Amino acid sequence: MKHNRRYIALISCLLFFCIPSVYATAGNLPQGFVDIKDVAPDIVVESRYYSDDNFIGERVDGYLTSRCIMTREASEALKKVQNDLREFSLGLKLFDAYRPQRAVAHFVRWAKDLRDTKMKMRYYPHVEKKDLFTKGYIAEKSSHSRGSTVDLTIIYLDEKGESEELDMGTGFDFFSPKSWPDDPSMTPEQRAHRMLLQLLMERHGFAPYSKEWWHFTLENEPSPETYFDFPVQ
């Protein structure tokens, strides 16, 4: 009987310490948001704003881990795109999805500092930094903060699980008219790749953006007026 009481006490102690951590893990996202990996595990995530491989050149505020978070509706739609591509040994790579408002504010502060041009040659070689606002490359609000917008590309998949991006003509976040989906200076192959991405995304409910081949927003997004600011963690 004494042993039984000790056993019950031990179990109670373990539950006391373990249950809160379970709830903390499950509750670190607002209701309606999910990790894309929980919905479509084989989608590749390359969180550019968690790294210094982006137009700012450093980790962006609000990105505490390499993770792509989206509304459940957007994630389920994206899973359908992934399923379509998988039949042809292709898949999706995500650069960004939900973006905290504090990250957008970081972009704005960076854009106003005209002295910081260390990433200019890679990301905006043909536009002056002072013109990033007027040309629409930087704004004080982003559809990403509503949780149903995603930046992505298509990749080849091989038997080893390694991936190579399809040639889209420019890299992600390249500030130039060359990044417009219908830019006529692209090769036929590059235009075909952009068209494939756009057709599949539109097929599953996403709307393209006329100035960025990689940017899509779920047409029936669940929070069209709400800009969230919880961190990516």
C-alpha positions as CSV (number, residue, x, y, z in Angstrom):
1,M,0.0,0.0,0.0
2,K,2.9,2.3,0.9
3,H,4.6,1.5,-2.4
4,N,1.3,2.3,-4.2
5,R,1.1,5.7,-2.5
6,R,4.7,6.5,-3.5
7,Y,4.0,5.4,-7.1
8,I,1.0,7.7,-7.3
9,A,3.0,10.6,-5.8
10,L,5.7,10.1,-8.4
11,I,3.3,10.0,-11.3
12,S,1.6,13.2,-9.9
13,C,5.0,14.9,-9.7
14,L,5.9,14.0,-13.2
15,L,2.5,15.2,-14.5
16,F,2.9,18.5,-12.6
17,F,6.2,19.2,-14.4
18,C,5.4,17.7,-17.8
19,I,1.9,18.8,-18.6
20,P,2.7,22.5,-18.5
21,S,5.5,22.0,-21.0
22,V,3.2,20.1,-23.3
23,Y,0.7,23.0,-23.2
24,A,3.5,25.5,-23.8
25,T,4.6,23.6,-26.9
26,A,1.0,23.3,-28.2
27,G,0.1,26.8,-27.2
28,N,2.9,28.8,-28.7
29,L,0.8,29.6,-31.8
30,P,-2.5,31.5,-31.8
31,Q,-5.6,29.5,-32.7
32,G,-5.8,28.8,-36.4
33,F,-2.1,28.9,-37.0
34,V,0.1,25.8,-37.7
35,D,3.7,24.9,-38.6
36,I,3.7,24.0,-42.3
37,K,5.9,20.9,-41.4
38,D,3.0,19.5,-39.3
39,V,0.7,19.7,-42.4
40,A,3.2,18.8,-45.2
41,P,6.4,17.4,-43.7
42,D,8.2,17.0,-47.0
43,I,8.0,20.7,-47.9
44,V,11.5,22.2,-47.6
45,V,11.9,25.3,-45.4
46,E,14.7,27.8,-45.9
47,S,13.8,30.6,-43.5
48,R,15.8,33.5,-45.0
49,Y,14.9,36.0,-42.4
50,Y,16.1,33.7,-39.6
51,S,19.5,33.8,-41.3
52,D,21.7,36.6,-42.5
53,D,21.1,35.5,-46.1
54,N,18.6,38.3,-46.9
55,F,18.5,41.8,-48.2
56,I,19.2,43.2,-44.7
57,G,22.2,41.0,-44.1
58,E,21.2,39.9,-40.6
59,R,18.6,38.0,-38.7
60,V,15.3,39.9,-38.7
61,D,13.4,40.9,-35.6
62,G,10.7,38.3,-34.6
63,Y,12.4,35.3,-36.2
64,L,13.6,33.1,-33.3
65,T,13.9,29.9,-35.2
66,S,13.9,28.5,-38.7
67,R,10.2,27.7,-39.1
68,C,7.3,28.6,-41.5
69,I,4.0,29.3,-39.8
70,M,0.7,29.8,-41.7
71,T,-3.0,29.8,-41.1
72,R,-4.4,26.3,-41.3
73,E,-6.3,27.1,-44.4
74,A,-3.3,28.3,-46.3
75,S,-1.2,25.3,-45.1
76,E,-3.8,22.8,-46.3
77,A,-4.0,24.6,-49.7
78,L,-0.2,24.5,-50.0
79,K,-0.2,20.8,-49.2
80,K,-2.3,20.3,-52.3
81,V,0.3,22.1,-54.4
82,Q,3.0,19.9,-53.0
83,N,1.0,16.8,-53.8
84,D,0.6,17.9,-57.4
85,L,4.4,18.5,-57.7
86,R,5.4,15.3,-56.1
87,E,4.1,13.2,-59.0
88,F,6.8,14.7,-61.1
89,S,9.7,14.5,-58.6
90,L,9.3,18.2,-57.8
91,G,8.4,20.0,-54.6
92,L,8.1,23.3,-52.8
93,K,10.7,25.3,-50.9
94,L,9.5,28.0,-48.6
95,F,11.5,31.2,-47.9
96,D,8.9,32.9,-45.7
97,A,5.3,32.6,-44.6
98,Y,3.8,34.3,-41.6
99,R,5.9,37.5,-40.8
100,P,5.5,39.3,-37.5
101,Q,4.7,43.0,-37.7
102,R,7.9,43.7,-35.8
103,A,9.9,42.2,-38.7
104,V,8.1,44.6,-41.1
105,A,9.1,47.4,-38.8
106,H,12.7,46.1,-38.9
107,F,12.6,46.4,-42.7
108,V,11.3,49.9,-42.5
109,R,14.1,51.0,-40.1
110,W,16.7,49.4,-42.3
111,A,15.3,51.1,-45.5
112,K,15.5,54.5,-43.8
113,D,19.2,54.0,-43.0
114,L,20.7,55.0,-46.3
115,R,24.3,54.3,-45.1
116,D,23.7,50.5,-44.8
117,T,24.1,49.1,-48.4
118,K,26.1,46.0,-47.7
119,M,23.7,43.7,-49.5
120,K,23.0,46.1,-52.4
121,M,24.9,44.3,-55.1
122,R,23.1,41.0,-54.5
123,Y,19.5,42.2,-53.8
124,Y,19.0,45.6,-55.3
125,P,21.9,46.5,-57.6
126,H,19.8,48.6,-60.0
127,V,17.7,50.6,-57.5
128,E,18.8,53.3,-55.1
129,K,18.0,52.5,-51.5
130,K,16.3,55.9,-51.1
131,D,13.7,54.7,-53.7
132,L,12.8,51.4,-52.0
133,F,9.6,52.9,-50.5
134,T,8.4,54.8,-53.6
135,K,9.0,51.8,-55.9
136,G,7.0,49.6,-53.6
137,Y,9.7,47.2,-52.4
138,I,9.4,48.2,-48.8
139,A,6.1,49.0,-47.0
140,E,4.9,49.6,-43.5
141,K,2.5,46.7,-43.6
142,S,2.7,43.3,-45.3
143,S,0.1,40.7,-46.2
144,H,2.5,38.2,-44.7
145,S,1.6,39.4,-41.2
146,R,-2.0,38.2,-41.8
147,G,-0.7,34.6,-42.0
148,S,-1.9,33.4,-45.4
149,T,0.9,34.7,-47.7
150,V,3.9,32.7,-48.6
151,D,7.2,33.2,-50.5
152,L,8.3,30.1,-52.3
153,T,9.8,28.3,-55.3
154,I,9.8,24.9,-56.9
155,I,12.7,22.4,-56.4
156,Y,13.8,19.2,-58.1
157,L,13.8,16.2,-55.7
158,D,16.3,13.4,-56.1
159,E,16.6,10.0,-54.5
160,K,19.1,11.3,-51.9
161,G,16.6,13.8,-50.6
162,E,18.7,16.7,-51.9
163,S,17.1,19.6,-53.8
164,E,17.9,22.1,-56.5
165,E,15.8,25.1,-57.2
166,L,14.3,25.5,-60.7
167,D,15.7,28.4,-62.6
168,M,13.3,31.3,-62.1
169,G,15.6,33.9,-63.6
170,T,16.2,35.8,-60.4
171,G,16.7,34.9,-56.8
172,F,14.2,35.4,-54.0
173,D,13.8,39.1,-52.9
174,F,15.6,40.5,-55.9
175,F,14.3,44.1,-56.1
176,S,13.9,44.6,-59.8
177,P,11.3,44.5,-62.6
178,K,13.1,41.2,-63.6
179,S,11.3,39.6,-60.7
180,W,7.9,40.4,-62.1
181,P,6.3,37.1,-63.1
182,D,5.7,38.2,-66.7
183,D,9.0,40.0,-67.3
184,P,9.8,39.5,-71.0
185,S,13.5,39.4,-70.6
186,M,13.4,35.9,-69.1
187,T,14.3,32.9,-71.2
188,P,11.5,30.6,-72.3
189,E,12.5,28.0,-69.7
190,Q,12.5,30.6,-66.9
191,R,9.1,31.9,-67.9
192,A,7.8,28.3,-68.1
193,H,9.0,27.7,-64.5
194,R,7.3,30.8,-63.3
195,M,4.1,29.9,-65.1
196,L,4.1,26.4,-63.6
197,L,4.4,27.8,-60.1
198,Q,1.7,30.4,-60.7
199,L,-0.7,28.0,-62.3
200,L,-0.4,25.4,-59.5
201,M,-0.8,28.1,-56.8
202,E,-3.8,29.6,-58.5
203,R,-5.3,26.2,-58.9
204,H,-5.4,25.8,-55.2
205,G,-6.7,29.2,-54.2
206,F,-3.7,31.5,-54.1
207,A,-3.5,34.8,-55.9
208,P,-0.1,35.9,-57.4
209,Y,1.6,39.3,-56.9
210,S,2.4,41.2,-60.1
211,K,5.9,42.3,-58.9
212,E,7.3,39.1,-57.3
213,W,7.2,35.7,-58.9
214,W,7.6,34.0,-55.5
215,H,4.8,35.8,-53.6
216,F,1.3,34.4,-53.2
217,T,-1.7,35.1,-50.9
218,L,-4.6,32.8,-50.2
219,E,-7.6,34.4,-51.8
220,N,-10.1,33.4,-49.0
221,E,-7.7,34.2,-46.2
222,P,-9.3,33.9,-42.7
223,S,-7.9,37.1,-41.3
224,P,-7.9,39.7,-44.1
225,E,-7.9,42.7,-41.7
226,T,-5.6,41.5,-38.9
227,Y,-1.8,42.0,-38.8
228,F,-0.3,39.7,-36.2
229,D,2.9,40.2,-34.2
230,F,3.6,37.0,-32.3
231,P,7.2,35.8,-32.9
232,V,8.2,32.9,-35.1
233,Q,9.5,30.5,-32.4
